[in-house]
């Protein structure tokens, strides 16, 4: 297993992983374009991928412009192996070296992702739209978290 920064030539595999998930699915996969993904990993923030045998099995992307976790997804065949935790830690460690601003994310109600973020110390602060819970993580909460 290898964790590394995402590159533009990873986008096709990132999209495959994004569209393979069973929860927090996109209502229209065309809404997240390759150009969007490129902007998030090169201009707006940074991304990381997990590779196993040269195949991307998970990725995480953070947006510094909106202080938002844009994505953290795993191929369902590679869930429950600690990959999400490693990507999450890598992403938040980097984010908080760039800014001390709190970061937020939205995720579906009653999903495994919701449980993951609660366990990782994220604080529920309301809703994002009508279909997602909004969570926040502050610099202080991250740097003192036992989940790091």
C-alpha positions in Angstrom: 0.0 0.0 0.0 1.4 3.4 -1.0 0.0 6.8 0.0 1.1 9.7 -2.3 0.0 13.0 -3.6 -2.6 12.9 -6.4 -1.6 13.9 -9.9 -3.6 14.9 -12.9 -3.0 11.5 -14.6 -4.7 9.9 -11.6 -8.1 11.5 -12.3 -9.5 8.7 -14.4 -8.9 6.2 -11.6 -10.1 8.7 -9.0 -13.4 9.0 -10.9 -13.7 5.2 -11.1 -13.3 5.0 -7.3 -15.8 7.9 -6.7 -18.4 6.2 -8.8 -17.9 2.8 -7.2 -19.1 3.7 -3.8 -22.4 2.4 -2.3 -23.1 5.4 0.1 -22.9 9.1 -0.6 -23.3 8.4 -4.3 -23.6 11.1 -6.9 -27.1 11.6 -8.3 -25.5 12.5 -11.6 -21.8 11.4 -12.0 -21.5 14.0 -14.7 -21.7 16.7 -12.1 -18.1 16.1 -11.0 -16.0 16.5 -14.0 -12.3 15.7 -14.6 -11.7 19.4 -14.9 -13.3 19.9 -11.4 -11.1 17.3 -9.9 -8.0 18.8 -11.6 -8.8 22.2 -10.1 -9.2 20.8 -6.7 -5.9 18.9 -6.7 -3.8 21.6 -8.4 -5.2 25.0 -7.7 -7.8 24.9 -4.9 -6.1 22.4 -2.6 -4.4 19.1 -2.7 -5.3 15.4 -3.0 -3.8 12.1 -2.0 -4.3 8.6 -3.3 -3.8 5.1 -2.0 -2.3 2.7 -4.5 -2.2 -1.0 -4.2 -0.4 -2.8 -7.0 -0.5 0.4 -9.1 -4.3 0.6 -8.8 -5.9 3.6 -7.0 -8.2 2.2 -4.3 -8.9 5.4 -2.4 -8.4 9.1 -2.4 -8.9 12.2 -0.3 -9.1 15.9 -1.5 -9.2 19.0 0.5 -10.2 22.5 -0.7 -8.3 25.4 0.8 -10.4 28.0 -0.8 -13.7 26.9 0.9 -12.0 25.2 3.8 -13.8 22.0 2.9 -13.1 18.3 2.6 -14.1 17.8 -1.0 -13.7 14.1 -1.1 -12.6 11.0 0.9 -13.7 7.8 -0.8 -12.6 4.2 -1.0 -13.3 1.4 -3.5 -15.8 -0.7 -1.5 -13.5 -3.8 -2.0 -10.8 -2.1 0.1 -12.9 -0.8 2.9 -12.2 -1.7 6.6 -8.4 -1.9 6.0 -7.4 1.4 7.6 -6.9 3.1 4.3 -9.6 5.8 5.0 -8.0 6.6 8.4 -4.5 7.0 6.8 -5.9 9.2 4.0 -7.9 11.3 6.5 -4.8 11.8 8.8 -2.6 12.7 5.9 -5.1 15.2 4.5 -5.8 16.9 7.8 -2.2 17.0 8.9 -1.4 18.8 5.7 -4.4 21.1 5.8 -3.5 22.4 9.3 0.0 23.2 8.2 -1.5 25.5 5.5 -4.1 27.2 7.7 -5.5 27.3 11.2 -9.1 27.8 9.8 -11.6 25.2 10.8 -12.5 22.8 8.0 -15.9 21.4 7.2 -17.6 18.6 5.3 -21.0 17.2 4.5 -21.9 13.5 4.5 -25.1 11.6 4.2 -27.3 10.8 7.3 -27.0 7.3 8.8 -24.0 6.3 6.7 -20.8 4.6 7.6 -19.1 7.9 6.7 -21.1 9.6 9.4 -19.9 7.1 12.0 -16.3 7.4 10.7 -16.2 11.2 11.1 -17.9 11.1 14.5 -15.3 8.6 15.7 -12.5 10.7 14.2 -13.6 13.6 16.4 -15.5 15.8 14.0 -18.3 17.9 15.5 -21.8 18.0 14.0 -22.8 21.7 13.5 -26.0 21.3 11.5 -27.0 20.3 8.0 -25.6 20.9 4.6 -28.5 21.2 2.3 -31.4 18.8 3.1 -29.6 15.5 2.7 -26.3 15.8 4.6 -25.0 16.4 8.1 -22.4 19.2 8.3 -19.3 18.5 10.4 -16.4 20.7 11.4 -12.9 20.2 12.7 -10.9 22.9 14.3 -7.2 23.2 14.5 -7.3 22.8 18.3 -9.5 19.7 18.1 -7.3 18.1 15.5 -4.0 18.8 17.2 -5.2 17.5 20.5 -7.3 14.6 19.1 -6.5 11.1 20.3 -7.6 9.9 16.9 -4.6 11.4 15.1 
